[in-house]
Amino acid sequence: MRERQRTIIEALKVRPRIDPAAEIERRVRFLVDYLHASGARGYVLGISGGVDSTLAGRLAQLAVERVRAAGGDAVFVGLRLPYRVQHDEADAAAAVEFVAADETLTVDIAPGVDGLNEQVRLATGRPLDDFTKGNTKARHRMVAQYALAGDRGLLVVGADHAAENVTGFFTKFGDGAADVLPLSGLNKRQCRALLRHLAAPRRLWAKVPTADLLDEDAGRTDEDELGLRYEDIDDYLQGRDVPDAAAERIEAAWDRGRHKRETPVAVTDTWWRPGPRTALVVIDMQNSYFESPALADVRDELLGRVNELIAAARGGGRPVVLVRTEHARDGSTWTLNMCDDDEGFAFPGTEQAQFLDGLDVGGHVEVVKTRDSAFFKTSLAAELARLGVDHLLLCGVSTHSCVAQTAIDGFAENLRVGVAREAIASDDAALSDALLEFLADQMRQPIIDQSAALDLLRVGDRPG
């Protein structure tokens, strides 16, 4: 995998494999939870008939139905926002029927777009060109959604996902403007898979994507406009090999589109959830470390306790960060002792580098490291800042090296750190005990038993 590719995948939180049913549940729950947290009365979304708005709309409808089933009051409004008559009107009608929004309204944006275009012509002597007028249509659709949202106390749902985000294929402050992004972290292939699982008609999940913003080239496909196949974009985002020309084009688009990438709340953001901002950090639960006989002996017991903590964190709305070690085959990331021994380990794609079978790895933030500390030249500090985290609970292996060094560097980052005593292990008991004592005495980092750790993650008591 290209190094830049890995960085982009980590930034967009795309996973190589998903379970459609689990992803649907996760994203509906996100919409339910955020609605409760915000105090809003429901959601609104413009439904175009494309894959993305159809999926986002159905998820929003399922979320408000769940709110009402629990005794709450919420509504989803689907907005049809054509410019006169939409090029693919039949698909839009089919999408509206499938989404089954509580209420569907149609607002023709043509008078607003044409009125502005005429005023620009009067002011400048010439009308907007077709590309600029297309972006103006997208921004008028945003204005219509926010007007209705403001009038009724609703939140605007965005249909942005990783394959659009990486290429910048959205209009800034147009379809890129939203309050919530339930499709974040999915590529186009995965969006189709979720829509299929929801039993959408084939014409909707298999539809060829088109932004349909141009008057002079109505129905022009996204792939033609991008100069890229979604197949290549999706493969790139899932960590697969793609032709160099496609990879370079994707990376150039990522750089060009940086100014567009704002921060509406995404599925993995947790700053809005109530309570202390504590993250569970799971360190090096990989096959390579459990080749040690001492760790192999406690593997199953440790795995069970770590998974227990992960489940508690998920239930309490706390972020989970999975840290793993991975070294380049060419020796460029090796430590001094690895260079001295001329022996590397945990190479990309090998069994050694993989997480243990049975570890709950679904939907979490992942950080790759090359040294004991999870902070050394990694994205961990930036991820914690993005998540609004200021307290950590550490678990994993090995206590005397990677766990202890991450705790020490966490102290240097002014983070409050606790260590889950029964969810860590080491092959050097004496050194581990000494370092735990050092962390508790010198760093004032509590060493917490399993019961207290589970309570902390479920209800949010701070470690220390």
C-alpha positions as CSV (number, residue, x, y, z in Angstrom):
1,M,0.0,0.0,0.0
2,R,1.3,3.5,-0.8
3,E,2.2,5.5,2.3
4,R,0.0,8.4,1.2
5,Q,-2.8,6.0,0.6
6,R,-2.6,4.7,4.2
7,T,-2.7,8.3,5.5
8,I,-5.8,9.2,3.5
9,I,-7.5,6.0,4.5
10,E,-6.8,6.7,8.1
11,A,-8.1,10.3,7.8
12,L,-11.3,9.2,6.2
13,K,-11.8,6.1,8.5
14,V,-12.6,3.7,5.6
15,R,-12.5,0.0,6.5
16,P,-11.5,-2.6,4.0
17,R,-14.5,-4.9,4.9
18,I,-17.8,-4.0,6.5
19,D,-20.9,-5.9,7.6
20,P,-23.8,-4.0,6.0
21,A,-26.3,-4.9,8.7
22,A,-24.0,-3.7,11.5
23,E,-23.1,-0.5,9.6
24,I,-26.8,0.3,9.1
25,E,-27.4,-0.2,12.8
26,R,-24.4,1.9,13.8
27,R,-25.4,4.8,11.6
28,V,-29.1,4.7,12.5
29,R,-28.0,4.7,16.2
30,F,-25.7,7.7,15.5
31,L,-28.6,9.7,14.0
32,V,-30.9,8.7,17.0
33,D,-28.2,9.7,19.6
34,Y,-27.3,12.9,17.9
35,L,-30.9,14.0,17.6
36,H,-31.3,13.4,21.4
37,A,-28.1,15.3,22.1
38,S,-29.0,18.3,19.9
39,G,-32.6,18.7,21.0
40,A,-33.7,19.1,17.4
41,R,-37.1,17.9,16.2
42,G,-35.9,15.7,13.3
43,Y,-34.0,15.7,10.0
44,V,-34.3,17.1,6.5
45,L,-32.5,16.0,3.3
46,G,-32.7,16.8,-0.3
47,I,-33.4,13.5,-2.2
48,S,-32.0,13.5,-5.8
49,G,-32.6,9.9,-6.7
50,G,-28.9,9.0,-6.5
51,V,-27.3,6.3,-4.4
52,D,-26.1,8.6,-1.7
53,S,-29.1,10.7,-0.9
54,T,-31.4,7.6,-1.2
55,L,-29.3,5.8,1.4
56,A,-28.9,8.7,3.7
57,G,-32.6,9.4,3.5
58,R,-33.6,5.9,4.4
59,L,-31.3,5.9,7.4
60,A,-32.8,9.2,8.6
61,Q,-36.3,7.8,8.2
62,L,-35.4,4.7,10.2
63,A,-33.8,6.9,12.9
64,V,-36.9,9.1,13.4
65,E,-39.1,6.0,13.4
66,R,-37.0,4.5,16.2
67,V,-37.2,7.7,18.2
68,R,-41.0,7.6,17.9
69,A,-41.1,3.9,18.8
70,A,-39.3,4.8,22.1
71,G,-41.9,7.5,22.9
72,G,-40.1,10.5,21.4
73,D,-41.2,13.0,18.8
74,A,-39.3,13.3,15.6
75,V,-39.9,13.8,11.9
76,F,-38.0,13.3,8.7
77,V,-38.7,15.6,5.7
78,G,-37.5,14.6,2.3
79,L,-37.1,17.5,-0.1
80,R,-37.3,17.3,-3.8
81,L,-35.2,20.2,-5.2
82,P,-35.4,20.0,-9.0
83,Y,-34.2,22.7,-11.4
84,R,-37.3,22.9,-13.5
85,V,-37.7,19.2,-14.6
86,Q,-34.9,16.9,-13.4
87,H,-33.0,14.9,-16.1
88,D,-33.5,11.6,-14.1
89,E,-36.9,12.5,-12.7
90,A,-38.1,8.8,-12.8
91,D,-35.2,7.8,-10.5
92,A,-36.0,10.6,-8.1
93,A,-39.6,9.4,-7.9
94,A,-38.4,5.9,-7.2
95,A,-36.1,7.1,-4.5
96,V,-38.8,9.1,-2.8
97,E,-41.0,6.0,-2.8
98,F,-38.3,3.8,-1.3
99,V,-37.1,6.3,1.4
100,A,-40.8,6.7,2.5
101,A,-40.1,10.0,4.3
102,D,-42.7,11.2,6.8
103,E,-43.2,14.2,4.6
104,T,-42.0,14.9,1.1
105,L,-42.0,18.4,-0.3
106,T,-40.9,19.8,-3.7
107,V,-39.2,23.2,-4.0
108,D,-38.2,24.2,-7.6
109,I,-34.9,26.1,-7.3
110,A,-35.1,27.4,-10.8
111,P,-36.6,30.8,-9.9
112,G,-33.9,31.5,-7.3
113,V,-31.0,30.3,-9.6
114,D,-32.3,32.1,-12.6
115,G,-33.1,35.3,-10.7
116,L,-29.5,35.4,-9.3
117,N,-28.1,34.6,-12.7
118,E,-30.0,37.5,-14.2
119,Q,-28.8,39.9,-11.5
120,V,-25.2,38.8,-12.2
121,R,-25.8,39.4,-15.9
122,L,-27.1,42.9,-15.2
123,A,-24.2,43.7,-12.9
124,T,-21.3,42.2,-15.0
125,G,-22.7,42.2,-18.5
126,R,-22.6,38.4,-18.8
127,P,-24.4,35.5,-17.1
128,L,-22.7,32.8,-15.0
129,D,-20.9,30.1,-17.0
130,D,-22.4,26.6,-16.9
131,F,-20.0,25.2,-14.3
132,T,-20.5,28.1,-11.9
133,K,-24.3,28.0,-12.4
134,G,-24.2,24.3,-11.6
135,N,-22.5,25.1,-8.2
136,T,-25.1,27.8,-7.7
137,K,-27.8,25.2,-8.1
138,A,-26.2,23.1,-5.4
139,R,-25.9,26.1,-3.0
140,H,-29.6,27.0,-3.6
141,R,-30.5,23.5,-2.6
142,M,-28.5,24.0,0.6
143,V,-30.3,27.3,1.3
144,A,-33.7,25.6,0.8
145,Q,-32.8,22.8,3.2
146,Y,-31.5,25.1,5.9
147,A,-34.5,27.4,5.4
148,L,-36.9,24.5,6.2
149,A,-34.6,23.2,8.9
150,G,-34.6,26.6,10.6
151,D,-38.3,27.0,10.3
152,R,-39.1,23.7,11.8
153,G,-36.2,23.0,14.2
154,L,-34.7,20.3,12.1
155,L,-31.1,19.2,11.3
156,V,-29.8,18.9,7.7
157,V,-28.5,15.5,6.7
158,G,-25.5,15.4,4.3
159,A,-24.9,12.6,1.9
160,D,-21.1,13.0,1.7
161,H,-19.0,9.9,1.9
162,A,-15.3,8.9,1.5
163,A,-15.3,8.5,-2.3
164,E,-16.7,12.0,-2.7
165,N,-14.6,13.5,0.1
166,V,-11.3,12.1,-1.2
167,T,-11.9,13.6,-4.7
168,G,-13.5,16.8,-3.5
169,F,-16.4,16.0,-5.7
170,F,-19.0,18.2,-3.9
171,T,-19.8,21.9,-3.9
172,K,-18.4,23.8,-1.0
173,F,-21.3,25.3,1.0
174,G,-23.6,23.4,-1.3
175,D,-24.1,19.7,-1.0
176,G,-21.0,19.8,1.2
177,A,-23.0,21.8,3.9
178,A,-24.7,19.7,6.5
179,D,-25.2,19.1,10.2
180,V,-24.7,15.3,10.2
181,L,-22.9,12.9,7.9
182,P,-24.3,9.4,8.4
183,L,-22.4,8.0,5.4
184,S,-18.9,9.2,6.6
185,G,-16.2,6.5,6.3
186,L,-18.0,4.6,3.5
187,N,-16.9,4.4,-0.1
188,K,-19.4,4.2,-3.1
189,R,-19.2,0.4,-3.2
190,Q,-20.1,0.2,0.5
191,C,-22.9,2.7,0.1
192,R,-24.4,0.4,-2.6
193,A,-24.0,-2.6,-0.3
194,L,-26.0,-0.9,2.5
195,L,-28.7,0.1,0.0
196,R,-28.9,-3.4,-1.3
197,H,-29.2,-4.7,2.3
198,L,-32.1,-2.3,2.9
199,A,-33.9,-4.0,-0.1
200,A,-33.8,-0.9,-2.4
201,P,-34.8,-1.6,-6.0
202,R,-31.8,-2.4,-8.3
203,R,-32.3,0.8,-10.3
204,L,-31.4,2.8,-7.2
205,W,-28.4,0.9,-5.8
206,A,-27.0,0.2,-9.2
207,K,-27.5,3.7,-10.6
208,V,-24.6,5.3,-12.5
209,P,-23.7,8.4,-10.4
210,T,-24.3,11.9,-11.9
211,A,-24.3,15.2,-10.2
212,D,-26.7,16.6,-12.9
213,L,-25.7,20.2,-12.4
214,L,-24.9,21.2,-15.9
215,D,-27.4,22.7,-18.4
216,E,-25.2,22.1,-21.4
217,D,-24.3,18.4,-20.6
218,A,-27.3,17.1,-18.6
219,G,-26.7,13.6,-17.2
220,R,-22.9,13.7,-17.5
221,T,-21.6,11.0,-15.2
222,D,-19.4,11.6,-12.2
223,E,-16.7,9.3,-13.6
224,D,-16.5,11.3,-16.8
225,E,-16.3,14.5,-14.9
226,L,-13.6,13.2,-12.5
227,G,-11.6,11.3,-15.0
228,L,-11.6,8.4,-12.5
229,R,-13.5,5.2,-12.1
230,Y,-15.3,4.6,-8.8
231,E,-13.9,1.1,-9.0
232,D,-10.4,2.6,-8.6
233,I,-11.5,5.1,-6.0
234,D,-13.1,2.4,-3.9
235,D,-10.2,0.0,-4.3
236,Y,-7.8,2.8,-3.2
237,L,-9.8,3.6,-0.1
238,Q,-10.0,-0.1,0.8
239,G,-6.2,-0.3,0.7
240,R,-5.9,-2.3,-2.5
241,D,-3.5,-1.7,-5.4
242,V,-4.7,0.6,-8.1
243,P,-2.9,1.8,-11.3
244,D,-0.3,4.4,-10.4
245,A,-2.0,7.0,-12.7
246,A,-5.3,6.6,-10.8
247,A,-3.6,6.7,-7.4
248,E,-1.8,9.9,-8.4
249,R,-5.0,11.5,-9.6
250,I,-6.8,10.6,-6.4
251,E,-4.0,12.1,-4.3
252,A,-3.9,15.2,-6.4
253,A,-7.6,15.7,-5.9
254,W,-7.3,15.1,-2.2
255,D,-4.7,17.9,-2.0
256,R,-6.8,20.3,-4.2
257,G,-9.9,19.7,-2.2
258,R,-8.4,20.4,1.2
259,H,-10.1,23.8,1.4
260,K,-13.5,22.0,1.1
261,R,-13.1,19.7,4.0
262,E,-14.9,21.3,6.9
263,T,-16.0,19.5,10.0
264,P,-19.7,18.8,10.3
265,V,-20.2,16.1,12.9
266,A,-19.3,12.6,11.7
267,V,-20.1,9.2,12.9
268,T,-16.7,8.8,14.7
269,D,-16.8,12.3,16.4
270,T,-17.7,12.2,20.1
271,W,-17.2,15.7,21.4
272,W,-20.9,16.3,21.4
273,R,-21.7,13.3,23.7
274,P,-22.2,14.2,27.4
275,G,-19.8,13.3,30.1
276,P,-16.0,13.2,30.3
277,R,-14.0,12.7,27.1
278,T,-12.3,9.4,27.8
279,A,-11.0,7.1,25.0
280,L,-10.0,3.5,25.3
281,V,-6.6,2.9,23.7
282,V,-5.9,-0.8,22.8
283,I,-2.2,-1.4,22.2
284,D,-0.6,-4.1,20.0
285,M,-3.2,-6.9,20.2
286,Q,-1.5,-8.5,17.2
287,N,-0.3,-12.0,16.4
288,S,3.4,-11.0,16.4
289,Y,3.4,-10.1,20.1
290,F,1.7,-13.3,21.1
291,E,4.4,-15.5,19.6
292,S,6.0,-15.1,23.0
293,P,5.2,-18.2,25.1
294,A,4.4,-16.1,28.2
295,L,1.9,-14.0,26.3
296,A,0.5,-16.9,24.3
297,D,-0.4,-18.5,27.7
298,V,-2.7,-15.6,28.6
299,R,-3.9,-14.8,25.1
300,D,-7.5,-15.9,25.4
301,E,-8.1,-14.5,28.9
302,L,-6.6,-11.1,27.9
303,L,-8.5,-11.0,24.6
304,G,-11.8,-11.5,26.6
305,R,-11.0,-8.7,29.0
306,V,-10.0,-6.3,26.2
307,N,-13.1,-7.1,24.2
308,E,-15.1,-6.5,27.4
309,L,-13.6,-3.0,27.7
310,I,-14.3,-2.3,24.0
311,A,-18.0,-3.3,24.4
312,A,-18.3,-1.1,27.5
313,A,-16.7,1.9,25.6
314,R,-19.1,1.4,22.7
315,G,-22.1,1.2,25.1
316,G,-20.9,4.4,26.8
317,G,-20.4,6.3,23.6
318,R,-16.6,6.4,24.2
319,P,-14.1,6.3,21.3
320,V,-11.9,3.3,20.9
321,V,-8.4,3.6,19.4
322,L,-6.7,0.4,18.1
323,V,-3.0,0.8,18.0
324,R,-0.8,-1.6,16.1
325,T,2.8,-1.9,15.1
326,E,3.8,-2.3,11.5
327,H,7.3,-2.1,10.0
328,A,8.4,-1.6,6.4
329,R,10.3,-4.5,4.8
330,D,13.1,-2.3,3.6
331,G,14.2,-1.5,7.1
332,S,13.3,2.2,6.9
333,T,11.1,2.0,10.1
334,W,13.2,-0.5,12.1
335,T,14.5,0.3,15.6
336,L,18.2,0.2,16.3
337,N,18.1,-3.3,17.8
338,M,16.2,-4.6,14.8
339,C,18.9,-3.1,12.6
340,D,21.6,-4.6,14.7
341,D,19.9,-8.1,14.5
342,D,19.0,-7.5,10.8
343,E,15.6,-8.8,11.5
344,G,12.3,-7.1,11.1
345,F,8.7,-8.1,12.0
346,A,5.0,-7.2,11.5
347,F,5.4,-6.4,7.8
348,P,2.4,-5.0,6.0
349,G,0.0,-7.8,4.8
350,T,1.6,-10.5,7.0
351,E,-0.1,-12.7,9.6
352,Q,2.2,-11.1,12.2
353,A,0.8,-7.7,11.6
354,Q,-2.8,-8.7,11.9
355,F,-5.0,-8.2,14.9
356,L,-5.7,-11.3,16.9
357,D,-8.6,-13.3,15.6
358,G,-11.6,-12.5,17.8
359,L,-10.6,-9.0,18.7
360,D,-13.5,-6.5,18.3
361,V,-12.1,-4.3,15.5
362,G,-15.4,-2.9,14.1
363,G,-15.7,0.8,13.4
364,H,-12.8,2.0,15.6
365,V,-10.1,4.5,15.0
366,E,-6.8,2.8,14.0
367,V,-3.3,4.2,14.5
368,V,-0.1,2.5,13.1
369,K,3.2,2.9,15.1
370,T,6.8,1.9,14.6
371,R,8.1,2.5,18.2
372,D,7.0,1.5,21.7
373,S,5.1,4.8,22.2
374,A,1.8,5.1,20.3
375,F,2.5,8.8,20.1
376,F,5.9,8.7,18.4
377,K,5.4,10.0,14.8
378,T,1.8,8.8,14.6
379,S,-1.6,10.4,14.2
380,L,-2.7,9.6,17.7
381,A,-2.4,13.1,19.2
382,A,-4.3,14.6,16.3
383,E,-7.0,11.9,16.5
384,L,-7.5,12.5,20.2
385,A,-7.7,16.2,19.6
386,R,-10.3,15.7,16.9
387,L,-12.3,13.5,19.1
388,G,-12.1,16.0,22.0
389,V,-10.4,13.4,24.2
390,D,-8.4,14.5,27.3
391,H,-8.5,11.2,29.3
392,L,-7.1,7.8,28.2
393,L,-7.6,4.3,29.5
394,L,-4.8,1.9,28.2
395,C,-4.9,-1.8,27.7
396,G,-3.0,-4.4,25.7
397,V,0.6,-5.4,25.5
398,S,3.3,-5.3,26.6
399,T,3.0,-3.7,30.0
400,H,6.7,-2.9,30.5
401,S,7.3,-1.5,27.0
402,C,4.5,-0.2,24.7
403,V,1.9,0.3,27.4
404,A,4.2,2.1,29.8
405,Q,5.9,4.2,27.1
406,T,2.5,5.3,25.7
407,A,1.4,6.2,29.3
408,I,4.6,8.3,29.8
409,D,4.2,10.1,26.5
410,G,0.5,10.7,27.3
411,F,1.6,12.4,30.5
412,A,3.9,14.6,28.3
413,E,0.9,15.5,26.1
414,N,-1.0,16.7,29.3
415,L,-3.5,13.9,29.0
416,R,-4.9,12.1,32.1
417,V,-4.0,8.4,31.7
418,G,-5.2,5.3,33.5
419,V,-4.1,1.7,33.0
420,A,-6.5,-1.3,33.0
421,R,-4.6,-3.7,35.3
422,E,-6.4,-6.9,34.3
423,A,-6.4,-6.1,30.6
424,I,-2.6,-5.8,30.1
425,A,0.1,-8.4,29.9
426,S,3.8,-8.8,29.7
427,D,6.6,-11.4,29.5
428,D,8.6,-9.6,32.1
429,A,6.6,-9.5,35.4
430,A,9.2,-7.8,37.5
431,L,9.9,-5.0,35.1
432,S,6.2,-4.6,34.5
433,D,5.4,-4.2,38.3
434,A,8.2,-1.7,38.6
435,L,6.9,0.4,35.7
436,L,3.3,0.3,36.9
437,E,4.5,1.5,40.3
438,F,6.5,4.3,38.6
439,L,3.4,5.4,36.6
440,A,1.2,5.4,39.7
441,D,3.7,7.2,41.9
442,Q,5.5,9.6,39.6
443,M,2.9,10.2,36.9
444,R,-0.1,9.9,39.2
445,Q,-1.7,7.5,36.7
446,P,-4.1,5.1,38.4
447,I,-3.9,1.4,37.8
448,I,-7.5,0.3,37.6
449,D,-9.1,-3.1,38.1
450,Q,-11.5,-4.5,35.5
451,S,-14.7,-3.7,37.3
452,A,-13.7,-0.1,37.8
453,A,-12.5,0.2,34.2
454,L,-15.8,-1.1,32.9
455,D,-17.7,1.4,35.0
456,L,-15.5,4.2,33.9
457,L,-16.2,3.5,30.2
458,R,-19.9,3.0,30.8
459,V,-20.6,6.0,32.9
460,G,-17.6,8.2,32.1
461,D,-15.8,8.6,35.5
462,R,-12.4,10.0,34.8
463,P,-9.2,8.0,35.4
464,G,-7.3,10.2,37.9
